[in-house]
């Protein structure tokens, strides 16, 4: 009997746990699911005979050791900053570990020790990172196998509300960690375009967008992610003239979000004293020049160069930033206050469903001709538990766990899923869950 330890039973774990429990009888698995909230873990187990929920405290080292010692594979769905604690003990006790998160420096440093212990530390096997890596490498490898030479690679992903539930002026609702949305992009974006390095500072990021059209779900705008340059090495595209990765939003979102960036409302480095007693209107006014004659509405328009008749201004009004409503958050940062307001307005409704969209663009030369492949993915959530985000993060982790325990994945050490022997079987099974890419090829 194989024992699977899952640490973290939040929303992204829902489809992961369901998959592993459904396959547990066939493969003789037992699952232990630990979370700060045992009730959350129990709901995910749902009285399944092969699942057991328990209260887990990541700071309790003796508990961590005991649980990891008794597992065959550990799946860490904890916040990213805790993965290295789990990974270090997995290496110490010779246990495999799988996580959807990016490889940290601390985990990467464990590669040689993991090889010596004959264990796999598989990272970046969620959606982004994860499905993006696997689907991109599949096409890149196919192009190279035909003798093609890559000239440009662009990739973008977005977690959004499904079109039929898109009913607010921002065309956006929270489908994942709200804090990550508020502080997104707070460093210089860097990429390469036609052989020239490009850098976009945070205060310009949401002004430098590209249009993207995806299958039958319409138009989007893409803003660049922080570091696209490192993916030249990841994807073995060291000499490629153009490489850019980005995040997708609906048209108009970025221009409106830029107002918050210019005002400084996404800053998380200082707290505002007496914020509890401020109204949102007073909060906004803190960031505007003093002018006793003009209203807050007029000052924000003058400061940012927008018009009160514009769609951007209408978005701001809809959010309620000009309302005399108490914030009720003591000593909060601007980013925390903005997040609180957004969580009230951008929450998914009880019957709403989310959507994941992803598109890769591969430009290459083959036999003297220039070609382009567009590879697009659209995944819609099933309900409030098995959201598109939970499905696309959790199912790849679950499939990889099964492939590891059944001997299909034989890799060891610190690994990301960019090798054919890893990505091919995972992508093949993902298609059964409706996670499949539509490819379009055109001559340039």
Helices and strands as residue ranges (DSSP letters): E 2-7, G 11-13, H 14-22, H 24-27, E 29-35, H 38-45, E 51-55, H 61-69, E 73-76, G 80-82, H 83-93, E 96-99, H 105-108, H 111-116, E 120-123, H 131-145, E 149-161, G 163-165, H 178-182, E 189-193, E 196-200, H 202-205, E 209-214, E 218-224, H 231-234, E 242-249, H 253-263, E 271-272, G 275-277, H 280-285, H 296-304, H 311-319, E 332-333, H 334-345, E 354-366, E 369-380, H 388-405, E 413-416, H 420-430, G 431-433, E 438-443
